[in-house]
Amino acid sequence: MKVVKWLRGEADVFSGPITLVHGDFHARNIHFGADRVMVFDWQQAERGNPARDVIYWLVTSVEPKNFLEFQPLLIDAYLKALDQHGVEYSRKAFMKDYSDTAAQLIPRIYCYQSLIEWSDEDRHELLDFLANAELMARQIHLLALSRLARIFAPLVITVLRWFGKR
């Protein structure tokens, strides 16, 4: 019970400001027009931790070979945009929230890969997601935990599906 109480108290706790979070922020949800950019597919939008959208974008929309190069650029641009709109969020606080949020999202990515039926054509996209999640896990010193999640999440979901069909 102590662990459950601790987890409830730690879940989604972050030190930064609450902002509008898209919730499914990736390259397929952006359209570039001649003179503007449009973000769509807002059904998962909510108030929350801004680091979540940054992490989701990095994992789902950046090629693994570019991840380490683009990660600091995206974080800097995001923090600058927040500042320009009157949202105070220090880099130090953001990076702490980034690490904490990544630790929550990385296992979800491994669960996601088990829930979706991937065609052979789209399999490279899944492999990119997993490679980026592993890069992020290495940065926040959760590589061993993420590798366990990568193994056990598909196994648990397979077992649950099997019991669900009985």
Phi and psi restraints in degrees (value plus and minus 20) as a CYANA .aco file:
   2 LYS   PHI     -82.2   -42.2
   2 LYS   PSI     -60.9   -20.9
   3 VAL   PHI     -86.0   -46.0
   3 VAL   PSI     -63.2   -23.2
   4 VAL   PHI     -80.9   -40.9
   4 VAL   PSI     -64.4   -24.4
   5 LYS   PHI     -82.9   -42.9
   5 LYS   PSI     -60.9   -20.9
   6 TRP   PHI     -84.0   -44.0
   6 TRP   PSI     -65.0   -25.0
   7 LEU   PHI     -81.9   -41.9
   7 LEU   PSI     -61.9   -21.9
   8 ARG   PHI     -81.1   -41.1
   8 ARG   PSI     -60.3   -20.3
   9 GLY   PHI     -91.2   -51.2
   9 GLY   PSI     -48.8    -8.8
  10 GLU   PHI    -112.5   -72.5
  10 GLU   PSI     -39.2     0.8
  11 ALA   PHI     -82.3   -42.3
  11 ALA   PSI     107.4   147.4
  12 ASP   PHI      33.7    73.7
  12 ASP   PSI      10.2    50.2
  13 VAL   PHI    -113.5   -73.5
  13 VAL   PSI     107.7   147.7
  14 PHE   PHI    -165.1  -125.1
  14 PHE   PSI     140.5   180.5
  15 SER   PHI    -111.3   -71.3
  15 SER   PSI     -31.9     8.1
  16 GLY   PHI    -107.4   -67.4
  16 GLY   PSI    -194.1  -154.1
  17 PRO   PHI     -94.2   -54.2
  17 PRO   PSI     138.9   178.9
  18 ILE   PHI    -112.0   -72.0
  18 ILE   PSI     108.7   148.7
  19 THR   PHI    -150.3  -110.3
  19 THR   PSI     156.0   196.0
  20 LEU   PHI     -92.1   -52.1
  20 LEU   PSI     106.2   146.2
  21 VAL   PHI    -135.2   -95.2
  21 VAL   PSI     108.4   148.4
  22 HIS   PHI     -84.1   -44.1
  22 HIS   PSI     -65.6   -25.6
  23 GLY   PHI      73.3   113.3
  23 GLY   PSI     -40.4    -0.4
  24 ASP   PHI    -166.7  -126.7
  24 ASP   PSI      28.7    68.7
  25 PHE   PHI    -103.8   -63.8
  25 PHE   PSI      81.8   121.8
  26 HIS   PHI    -166.4  -126.4
  26 HIS   PSI     151.1   191.1
  27 ALA   PHI     -78.9   -38.9
  27 ALA   PSI     -50.8   -10.8
  28 ARG   PHI     -93.8   -53.8
  28 ARG   PSI     -31.1     8.9
  29 ASN   PHI    -122.7   -82.7
  29 ASN   PSI       2.2    42.2
  30 ILE   PHI    -149.9  -109.9
  30 ILE   PSI     116.1   156.1
  31 HIS   PHI    -141.6  -101.6
  31 HIS   PSI     109.3   149.3
  32 PHE   PHI    -121.4   -81.4
  32 PHE   PSI      97.1   137.1
  33 GLY   PHI    -118.1   -78.1
  33 GLY   PSI    -195.7  -155.7
  34 ALA   PHI     -81.6   -41.6
  34 ALA   PSI     -59.1   -19.1
  35 ASP   PHI    -150.1  -110.1
  35 ASP   PSI      -8.5    31.5
  36 ARG   PHI    -178.3  -138.3
  36 ARG   PSI     146.3   186.3
  37 VAL   PHI    -137.5   -97.5
  37 VAL   PSI     115.5   155.5
  38 MET   PHI    -142.1  -102.1
  38 MET   PSI     108.6   148.6
  39 VAL   PHI    -123.8   -83.8
  39 VAL   PSI     109.5   149.5
  40 PHE   PHI    -150.0  -110.0
  40 PHE   PSI    -196.7  -156.7
  41 ASP   PHI      48.8    88.8
  41 ASP   PSI      42.2    82.2
  42 TRP   PHI    -115.0   -75.0
  42 TRP   PSI      -5.5    34.5
  43 GLN   PHI     -88.0   -48.0
  43 GLN   PSI     -34.9     5.1
  44 GLN   PHI    -122.4   -82.4
  44 GLN   PSI      -9.2    30.8
  45 ALA   PHI     -85.5   -45.5
  45 ALA   PSI     125.0   165.0
  46 GLU   PHI    -182.2  -142.2
  46 GLU   PSI     152.1   192.1
  47 ARG   PHI    -103.4   -63.4
  47 ARG   PSI     115.3   155.3
  48 GLY   PHI     158.2   198.2
  48 GLY   PSI    -177.0  -137.0
  49 ASN   PHI     -97.5   -57.5
  49 ASN   PSI      97.5   137.5
  50 PRO   PHI     -85.1   -45.1
  50 PRO   PSI     -42.0    -2.0
  51 ALA   PHI     -83.7   -43.7
  51 ALA   PSI     -45.4    -5.4
  52 ARG   PHI     -80.3   -40.3
  52 ARG   PSI     -67.4   -27.4
  53 ASP   PHI     -86.1   -46.1
  53 ASP   PSI     -56.5   -16.5
  54 VAL   PHI     -83.3   -43.3
  54 VAL   PSI     -66.6   -26.6
  55 ILE   PHI     -82.9   -42.9
  55 ILE   PSI     -65.9   -25.9
  56 TYR   PHI     -81.5   -41.5
  56 TYR   PSI     -61.9   -21.9
  57 TRP   PHI     -81.8   -41.8
  57 TRP   PSI     -67.6   -27.6
  58 LEU   PHI     -80.7   -40.7
  58 LEU   PSI     -62.3   -22.3
  59 VAL   PHI     -91.8   -51.8
  59 VAL   PSI     -60.0   -20.0
  60 THR   PHI    -116.4   -76.4
  60 THR   PSI     -35.9     4.1
  61 SER   PHI    -147.7  -107.7
  61 SER   PSI     -16.6    23.4
  62 VAL   PHI    -137.6   -97.6
  62 VAL   PSI     114.0   154.0
  63 GLU   PHI     -87.2   -47.2
  63 GLU   PSI     119.4   159.4
  64 PRO   PHI     -72.3   -32.3
  64 PRO   PSI     -55.2   -15.2
  65 LYS   PHI     -86.5   -46.5
  65 LYS   PSI     -40.3    -0.3
  66 ASN   PHI    -124.5   -84.5
  66 ASN   PSI     -24.5    15.5
  67 PHE   PHI     -74.4   -34.4
  67 PHE   PSI     -75.2   -35.2
  68 LEU   PHI     -85.7   -45.7
  68 LEU   PSI     -47.6    -7.6
  69 GLU   PHI     -96.4   -56.4
  69 GLU   PSI     -63.9   -23.9
  70 PHE   PHI    -103.9   -63.9
  70 PHE   PSI     -44.0    -4.0
  71 GLN   PHI     -74.5   -34.5
  71 GLN   PSI     -74.4   -34.4
  72 PRO   PHI     -86.8   -46.8
  72 PRO   PSI     -51.0   -11.0
  73 LEU   PHI     -85.5   -45.5
  73 LEU   PSI     -64.0   -24.0
  74 LEU   PHI     -86.2   -46.2
  74 LEU   PSI     -63.6   -23.6
  75 ILE   PHI     -82.1   -42.1
  75 ILE   PSI     -65.7   -25.7
  76 ASP   PHI     -81.8   -41.8
  76 ASP   PSI     -64.7   -24.7
  77 ALA   PHI     -83.8   -43.8
  77 ALA   PSI     -60.3   -20.3
  78 TYR   PHI     -85.5   -45.5
  78 TYR   PSI     -66.9   -26.9
  79 LEU   PHI     -83.3   -43.3
  79 LEU   PSI     -56.7   -16.7
  80 LYS   PHI     -85.2   -45.2
  80 LYS   PSI     -62.5   -22.5
  81 ALA   PHI     -85.1   -45.1
  81 ALA   PSI     -61.9   -21.9
  82 LEU   PHI     -79.6   -39.6
  82 LEU   PSI     -65.8   -25.8
  83 ASP   PHI     -80.9   -40.9
  83 ASP   PSI     -62.8   -22.8
  84 GLN   PHI     -83.9   -43.9
  84 GLN   PSI     -42.2    -2.2
  85 HIS   PHI    -123.4   -83.4
  85 HIS   PSI      -2.3    37.7
  86 GLY   PHI      61.9   101.9
  86 GLY   PSI      -6.1    33.9
  87 VAL   PHI    -118.6   -78.6
  87 VAL   PSI      96.0   136.0
  88 GLU   PHI    -106.8   -66.8
  88 GLU   PSI     105.0   145.0
  89 TYR   PHI    -177.1  -137.1
  89 TYR   PSI      85.3   125.3
  90 SER   PHI     -89.1   -49.1
  90 SER   PSI     132.7   172.7
  91 ARG   PHI     -79.6   -39.6
  91 ARG   PSI     -60.2   -20.2
  92 LYS   PHI     -81.9   -41.9
  92 LYS   PSI     -66.8   -26.8
  93 ALA   PHI     -84.9   -44.9
  93 ALA   PSI     -61.7   -21.7
  94 PHE   PHI     -81.2   -41.2
  94 PHE   PSI     -64.4   -24.4
  95 MET   PHI     -86.4   -46.4
  95 MET   PSI     -53.9   -13.9
  96 LYS   PHI     -85.4   -45.4
  96 LYS   PSI     -67.2   -27.2
  97 ASP   PHI     -84.4   -44.4
  97 ASP   PSI     -56.5   -16.5
  98 TYR   PHI     -79.2   -39.2
  98 TYR   PSI     -68.2   -28.2
  99 SER   PHI     -84.3   -44.3
  99 SER   PSI     -65.4   -25.4
 100 ASP   PHI     -83.4   -43.4
 100 ASP   PSI     -62.3   -22.3
 101 THR   PHI     -90.4   -50.4
 101 THR   PSI     -59.6   -19.6
 102 ALA   PHI     -80.9   -40.9
 102 ALA   PSI     -58.6   -18.6
 103 ALA   PHI     -82.3   -42.3
 103 ALA   PSI     -48.1    -8.1
 104 GLN   PHI    -103.4   -63.4
 104 GLN   PSI     -57.3   -17.3
 105 LEU   PHI    -101.1   -61.1
 105 LEU   PSI     -51.4   -11.4
 106 ILE   PHI     -78.8   -38.8
 106 ILE   PSI     -67.9   -27.9
 107 PRO   PHI     -80.5   -40.5
 107 PRO   PSI     -52.7   -12.7
 108 ARG   PHI     -84.4   -44.4
 108 ARG   PSI     -54.4   -14.4
 109 ILE   PHI     -84.1   -44.1
 109 ILE   PSI     -60.1   -20.1
 110 TYR   PHI     -88.1   -48.1
 110 TYR   PSI     -54.5   -14.5
 111 CYS   PHI     -86.5   -46.5
 111 CYS   PSI     -62.8   -22.8
 112 TYR   PHI     -75.6   -35.6
 112 TYR   PSI     -63.9   -23.9
 113 GLN   PHI     -82.9   -42.9
 113 GLN   PSI     -43.9    -3.9
 114 SER   PHI    -106.5   -66.5
 114 SER   PSI     -42.1    -2.1
 115 LEU   PHI    -107.3   -67.3
 115 LEU   PSI     -42.0    -2.0
 116 ILE   PHI    -119.7   -79.7
 116 ILE   PSI     117.2   157.2
 117 GLU   PHI    -104.9   -64.9
 117 GLU   PSI      90.2   130.2
 118 TRP   PHI    -115.6   -75.6
 118 TRP   PSI     110.6   150.6
 119 SER   PHI     -95.4   -55.4
 119 SER   PSI     140.9   180.9
 120 ASP   PHI     -79.6   -39.6
 120 ASP   PSI     -53.2   -13.2
 121 GLU   PHI     -85.3   -45.3
 121 GLU   PSI     -57.0   -17.0
 122 ASP   PHI    -116.2   -76.2
 122 ASP   PSI     -19.3    20.7
 123 ARG   PHI     -79.2   -39.2
 123 ARG   PSI     -54.1   -14.1
 124 HIS   PHI     -80.5   -40.5
 124 HIS   PSI     -53.6   -13.6
 125 GLU   PHI     -84.9   -44.9
 125 GLU   PSI     -64.2   -24.2
 126 LEU   PHI     -81.1   -41.1
 126 LEU   PSI     -64.7   -24.7
 127 LEU   PHI     -82.9   -42.9
 127 LEU   PSI     -55.1   -15.1
 128 ASP   PHI     -85.7   -45.7
 128 ASP   PSI     -63.6   -23.6
 129 PHE   PHI     -76.0   -36.0
 129 PHE   PSI     -68.5   -28.5
 130 LEU   PHI     -86.6   -46.6
 130 LEU   PSI     -58.8   -18.8
 131 ALA   PHI     -83.7   -43.7
 131 ALA   PSI     -63.1   -23.1
 132 ASN   PHI     -86.6   -46.6
 132 ASN   PSI     -60.0   -20.0
 133 ALA   PHI     -81.8   -41.8
 133 ALA   PSI     -58.4   -18.4
 134 GLU   PHI     -89.2   -49.2
 134 GLU   PSI     -59.2   -19.2
 135 LEU   PHI     -80.3   -40.3
 135 LEU   PSI     -63.6   -23.6
 136 MET   PHI     -85.8   -45.8
 136 MET   PSI     -62.6   -22.6
 137 ALA   PHI     -81.1   -41.1
 137 ALA   PSI     -58.9   -18.9
 138 ARG   PHI     -83.2   -43.2
 138 ARG   PSI     -60.7   -20.7
 139 GLN   PHI     -85.1   -45.1
 139 GLN   PSI     -55.0   -15.0
 140 ILE   PHI    -119.5   -79.5
 140 ILE   PSI      -5.6    34.4
 141 HIS   PHI      42.4    82.4
 141 HIS   PSI      21.0    61.0
 142 LEU   PHI    -144.9  -104.9
 142 LEU   PSI       6.5    46.5
 143 LEU   PHI     -81.4   -41.4
 143 LEU   PSI     -64.7   -24.7
 144 ALA   PHI     -82.6   -42.6
 144 ALA   PSI     -64.3   -24.3
 145 LEU   PHI     -83.4   -43.4
 145 LEU   PSI     -61.1   -21.1
 146 SER   PHI     -86.9   -46.9
 146 SER   PSI     -55.2   -15.2
 147 ARG   PHI     -88.0   -48.0
 147 ARG   PSI     -55.7   -15.7
 148 LEU   PHI     -83.9   -43.9
 148 LEU   PSI     -63.5   -23.5
 149 ALA   PHI     -81.9   -41.9
 149 ALA   PSI     -58.3   -18.3
 150 ARG   PHI     -83.4   -43.4
 150 ARG   PSI     -52.7   -12.7
 151 ILE   PHI    -103.7   -63.7
 151 ILE   PSI     -68.2   -28.2
 152 PHE   PHI    -101.8   -61.8
 152 PHE   PSI     -50.7   -10.7
 153 ALA   PHI     -79.7   -39.7
 153 ALA   PSI     -69.9   -29.9
 154 PRO   PHI     -82.7   -42.7
 154 PRO   PSI     -56.0   -16.0
 155 LEU   PHI     -84.3   -44.3
 155 LEU   PSI     -67.8   -27.8
 156 VAL   PHI     -82.9   -42.9
 156 VAL   PSI     -63.6   -23.6
 157 ILE   PHI     -85.4   -45.4
 157 ILE   PSI     -59.1   -19.1
 158 THR   PHI     -81.8   -41.8
 158 THR   PSI     -63.9   -23.9
 159 VAL   PHI     -83.4   -43.4
 159 VAL   PSI     -64.2   -24.2
 160 LEU   PHI     -82.9   -42.9
 160 LEU   PSI     -59.9   -19.9
 161 ARG   PHI     -83.3   -43.3
 161 ARG   PSI     -61.5   -21.5
 162 TRP   PHI     -82.9   -42.9
 162 TRP   PSI     -65.5   -25.5
 163 PHE   PHI     -87.3   -47.3
 163 PHE   PSI     -52.6   -12.6
 164 GLY   PHI     -88.1   -48.1
 164 GLY   PSI     -46.5    -6.5
 165 LYS   PHI    -105.6   -65.6
 165 LYS   PSI     -29.3    10.7
